[in-house]
Amino acid sequence: MPKKIPMRQCLGCREMKPKHELIRVVRAPDGEQISLDFRGKAPGRGAYLCPNPACLKKAVRSRALERAFSAAIPPEIYASLEAQMEVGGDG
């Protein structure tokens, strides 16, 4: 029997994709820090985005990350997420 592939929805384009194709945006358990989790192992509340800056822009415009985390997100956090996504490094 084939192994089940976990699916997640991108907050930008709203498409269901395999979890390993998406980047996890995580809010730390203390609620203060928001960062990209390329390995998918960081503790905290997670939301998923395609590795495409256009999807991040759509999520910013629709305030999807703010709804997912139930918290206001300052513009400098979005700028930092965009920079991390461009570099592709570990958050």
Residue frames as a rotation matrix with the C-alpha (Angstrom) as fourth column:
MET 1
0.582 0.814 0.000 0.00
0.814 -0.582 0.000 0.00
0.000 0.000 -1.000 0.00
PRO 2
-0.128 -0.659 0.741 1.48
0.577 -0.657 -0.485 3.42
0.807 0.366 0.464 -0.99
LYS 3
-0.528 -0.166 -0.833 2.34
0.820 -0.352 -0.451 5.87
-0.218 -0.921 0.322 1.76
LYS 4
0.573 0.809 0.127 -0.12
0.819 -0.568 -0.080 8.76
0.008 0.150 -0.989 2.16
ILE 5
-0.543 -0.716 0.439 1.29
0.723 -0.664 -0.191 12.16
0.428 0.214 0.878 1.11
PRO 6
-0.087 0.526 -0.846 0.24
0.793 -0.478 -0.378 14.98
-0.603 -0.704 -0.375 3.48
MET 7
-0.175 0.145 0.974 -1.37
0.794 -0.563 0.227 17.90
0.582 0.813 -0.017 1.64
ARG 8
-0.275 0.088 -0.957 -1.46
0.688 -0.677 -0.260 21.54
-0.671 -0.730 0.126 2.76
GLN 9
0.593 0.561 0.578 -3.06
0.802 -0.479 -0.358 24.67
0.076 0.675 -0.733 1.32
CYS 10
-0.604 -0.769 0.211 -0.92
0.768 -0.632 -0.107 27.64
0.215 0.097 0.972 0.25
LEU 11
-0.055 0.578 -0.814 -2.20
0.684 -0.573 -0.452 30.85
-0.728 -0.581 -0.364 1.85
GLY 12
-0.603 -0.251 -0.757 -1.35
-0.266 -0.832 0.488 32.85
-0.752 0.495 0.435 -1.30
CYS 13
-0.770 0.244 -0.590 -2.71
-0.594 0.067 0.802 30.89
0.235 0.968 0.093 -4.25
ARG 14
-0.039 0.795 0.605 -5.06
-0.906 0.227 -0.357 28.72
-0.421 -0.563 0.712 -2.11
GLU 15
0.327 0.098 -0.940 -3.99
-0.676 0.719 -0.161 25.53
0.660 0.688 0.302 -3.95
MET 16
0.794 -0.080 0.603 -3.60
-0.408 0.664 0.627 22.19
-0.450 -0.744 0.494 -2.19
LYS 17
0.401 -0.755 -0.519 -0.07
-0.610 0.202 -0.766 20.87
0.683 0.623 -0.380 -2.66
PRO 18
0.520 -0.311 -0.795 2.11
0.570 0.820 0.052 18.18
0.636 -0.480 0.604 -1.07
LYS 19
0.964 -0.059 -0.260 3.51
0.198 -0.497 0.845 19.45
-0.179 -0.866 -0.467 2.23
HIS 20
0.203 -0.979 0.007 7.15
0.666 0.144 0.732 18.98
-0.717 -0.144 0.682 1.17
GLU 21
-0.137 -0.212 0.968 6.68
0.930 -0.364 0.052 21.39
0.341 0.907 0.247 -1.79
LEU 22
0.646 0.499 0.578 5.59
0.271 -0.858 0.437 24.27
0.713 -0.126 -0.689 0.48
ILE 23
-0.607 -0.782 0.143 7.45
0.199 -0.324 -0.925 26.51
0.769 -0.533 0.353 2.93
ARG 24
0.258 0.668 -0.698 6.15
0.878 0.140 0.458 26.62
0.404 -0.731 -0.551 6.48
VAL 25
-0.296 -0.213 0.931 5.74
-0.220 -0.934 -0.283 30.03
0.929 -0.289 0.230 8.09
VAL 26
0.017 0.228 -0.974 5.84
0.773 0.615 0.157 29.54
0.635 -0.755 -0.166 11.83
ARG 27
0.312 0.097 0.945 4.88
-0.500 -0.829 0.250 31.67
0.808 -0.551 -0.210 14.81
ALA 28
-0.676 -0.683 -0.275 7.00
-0.094 0.450 -0.888 30.73
0.731 -0.575 -0.369 17.82
PRO 29
-0.139 0.659 -0.739 5.17
0.797 0.517 0.312 29.37
0.587 -0.546 -0.597 20.90
ASP 30
-0.544 -0.090 -0.834 5.81
0.693 -0.608 -0.387 32.66
-0.473 -0.789 0.393 22.75
GLY 31
0.465 0.857 0.222 3.88
0.810 -0.310 -0.498 34.42
-0.358 0.412 -0.838 19.97
GLU 32
0.418 -0.362 -0.834 6.59
-0.069 -0.927 0.367 36.99
-0.906 -0.096 -0.412 19.32
GLN 33
-0.488 -0.782 -0.388 8.74
-0.501 -0.113 0.858 35.68
-0.715 0.613 -0.336 16.47
ILE 34
0.743 0.631 0.222 7.49
-0.108 0.441 -0.891 34.79
-0.660 0.639 0.396 12.98
SER 35
-0.244 -0.891 -0.383 9.89
-0.736 -0.087 0.671 33.14
-0.631 0.446 -0.635 10.55
LEU 36
0.458 0.289 -0.840 10.19
-0.809 0.527 -0.260 30.70
0.368 0.799 0.475 7.66
ASP 37
0.091 -0.360 0.929 10.78
-0.608 0.719 0.338 27.07
-0.789 -0.595 -0.153 8.57
PHE 38
-0.003 -0.157 -0.988 12.32
-0.985 0.170 -0.024 25.33
0.171 0.973 -0.155 5.57
ARG 39
-0.890 -0.384 -0.248 12.66
-0.336 0.917 -0.214 21.97
0.309 -0.107 -0.945 7.38
GLY 40
0.016 0.990 -0.140 9.13
-0.401 0.134 0.906 21.96
0.916 0.041 0.399 8.80
LYS 41
-0.044 -0.127 -0.991 10.33
0.646 0.753 -0.125 20.99
0.762 -0.646 0.049 12.29
ALA 42
-0.847 -0.332 0.415 10.25
-0.039 -0.740 -0.671 24.27
0.530 -0.585 0.614 14.25
PRO 43
-0.536 0.680 -0.500 7.85
0.832 0.323 -0.451 24.41
-0.145 -0.658 -0.739 17.22
GLY 44
-0.729 0.354 -0.586 4.85
-0.148 -0.917 -0.369 26.70
-0.668 -0.183 0.722 17.01
ARG 45
0.339 0.933 0.118 1.80
0.134 0.076 -0.988 27.45
-0.931 0.351 -0.099 14.91
GLY 46
-0.711 -0.682 0.170 2.43
0.213 0.021 0.977 26.88
-0.670 0.731 0.130 11.21
ALA 47
0.602 0.753 -0.266 0.93
-0.139 -0.229 -0.963 28.10
-0.786 0.617 -0.033 7.95
TYR 48
-0.088 -0.645 0.759 2.12
0.625 0.558 0.546 27.22
-0.776 0.523 0.354 4.45
LEU 49
0.544 0.143 -0.827 3.18
-0.473 -0.762 -0.443 29.18
-0.693 0.632 -0.347 1.36
CYS 50
0.876 -0.317 0.364 4.51
0.481 0.505 -0.716 28.22
0.043 0.802 0.595 -2.05
PRO 51
0.053 -0.926 -0.373 8.23
0.694 -0.234 0.681 29.04
-0.718 -0.295 0.630 -2.47
ASN 52
-0.212 0.030 0.977 7.13
0.882 -0.425 0.204 31.85
0.421 0.905 0.064 -4.76
PRO 53
-0.900 -0.177 -0.399 7.34
0.365 -0.808 -0.463 35.53
-0.240 -0.562 0.791 -3.70
ALA 54
-0.693 0.710 0.123 4.08
-0.341 -0.473 0.812 36.17
0.635 0.521 0.570 -5.61
CYS 55
0.059 0.718 -0.693 2.23
0.488 0.585 0.648 33.88
0.871 -0.377 -0.316 -3.19
LEU 56
-0.458 -0.274 -0.846 3.67
0.883 -0.254 -0.396 35.80
-0.107 -0.928 0.358 -0.23
LYS 57
-0.995 0.096 0.025 2.47
-0.089 -0.975 0.202 39.05
0.044 0.199 0.979 -1.81
LYS 58
-0.301 0.942 -0.151 -1.04
-0.132 0.116 0.985 37.60
0.945 0.316 0.089 -2.27
ALA 59
0.023 0.263 -0.964 -1.06
0.853 0.498 0.156 36.40
0.521 -0.826 -0.213 1.35
VAL 60
-0.806 -0.341 -0.484 0.01
0.544 -0.749 -0.378 39.89
-0.233 -0.568 0.789 2.52
ARG 61
-0.861 0.489 0.144 -2.69
-0.299 -0.713 0.634 41.57
0.412 0.503 0.760 0.41
SER 62
0.023 0.938 -0.345 -5.44
-0.102 0.345 0.933 39.26
0.995 0.014 0.104 1.70
ARG 63
-0.118 -0.182 0.976 -4.08
-0.939 -0.299 -0.170 39.34
0.323 -0.937 -0.136 5.29
ALA 64
0.570 0.370 -0.733 -4.10
-0.290 0.926 0.242 35.53
0.769 0.075 0.635 5.27
LEU 65
-0.348 -0.774 -0.529 -1.11
0.355 0.413 -0.839 35.20
0.868 -0.479 0.132 7.62
GLU 66
-0.778 0.111 0.618 -2.71
-0.538 -0.625 -0.565 37.53
0.324 -0.772 0.546 10.14
ARG 67
0.310 0.949 0.052 -5.87
-0.892 0.272 0.361 35.41
0.329 -0.158 0.931 10.11
ALA 68
0.401 -0.207 -0.892 -3.91
0.020 0.976 -0.217 32.16
0.916 0.070 0.396 10.35
PHE 69
-0.533 -0.721 -0.442 -1.94
0.507 0.146 -0.850 33.37
0.677 -0.677 0.288 13.38
SER 70
0.524 0.826 -0.209 -4.76
0.723 -0.302 0.621 35.47
0.450 -0.477 -0.755 14.92
ALA 71
0.230 -0.522 -0.822 -2.28
0.655 -0.541 0.527 38.31
-0.720 -0.659 0.217 15.39
ALA 72
0.964 -0.001 -0.266 -1.29
-0.164 -0.791 -0.590 41.57
-0.210 0.612 -0.762 13.75
ILE 73
0.360 -0.876 0.321 1.92
0.861 0.445 0.248 41.25
-0.360 0.187 0.914 11.73
PRO 74
0.423 -0.246 -0.872 4.11
-0.083 -0.969 0.233 44.36
-0.902 -0.027 -0.430 11.35
PRO 75
0.948 -0.008 -0.318 5.39
-0.317 -0.110 -0.942 45.28
-0.027 0.994 -0.107 7.84
GLU 76
0.069 -0.997 -0.023 9.01
-0.997 -0.069 -0.033 44.62
0.032 0.025 -0.999 8.84
ILE 77
-0.131 -0.036 0.991 8.11
-0.325 0.946 -0.009 40.95
-0.937 -0.323 -0.135 9.48
TYR 78
0.826 0.476 0.301 6.76
0.141 0.343 -0.929 40.68
-0.546 0.809 0.217 5.92
ALA 79
0.689 -0.645 -0.331 9.96
-0.694 -0.456 -0.556 42.30
0.208 0.613 -0.762 4.57
SER 80
-0.235 -0.789 0.567 12.05
-0.885 0.416 0.212 39.82
-0.403 -0.452 -0.796 6.56
LEU 81
0.224 0.396 0.890 9.98
-0.008 0.914 -0.405 36.87
-0.975 0.083 0.208 5.28
GLU 82
0.982 0.144 -0.125 10.40
-0.110 -0.106 -0.988 38.08
-0.156 0.984 -0.088 1.70
ALA 83
0.291 -0.951 -0.104 14.17
-0.945 -0.268 -0.190 38.41
0.153 0.153 -0.976 2.18
GLN 84
-0.270 -0.348 0.898 14.40
-0.588 0.798 0.133 34.91
-0.762 -0.492 -0.420 3.70
MET 85
0.598 0.575 0.558 12.35
0.099 0.638 -0.764 33.48
-0.795 0.512 0.325 0.84
GLU 86
0.861 -0.332 -0.385 14.63
-0.493 -0.365 -0.790 35.10
0.121 0.870 -0.478 -1.76
VAL 87
-0.128 -0.970 0.206 17.76
-0.992 0.121 -0.046 33.72
0.020 -0.210 -0.977 -0.04
GLY 88
0.496 0.413 -0.764 16.15
-0.455 0.873 0.176 30.33
0.740 0.260 0.620 0.60
GLY 89
-0.592 -0.805 -0.045 18.15
-0.328 0.291 -0.899 29.85
0.736 -0.517 -0.437 3.78
ASP 90
-0.241 0.464 -0.853 17.12
0.773 0.623 0.121 28.31
0.587 -0.630 -0.509 7.07
GLY 91
0.422 0.568 0.707 14.90
0.067 -0.797 0.600 30.72
0.904 -0.205 -0.374 9.03
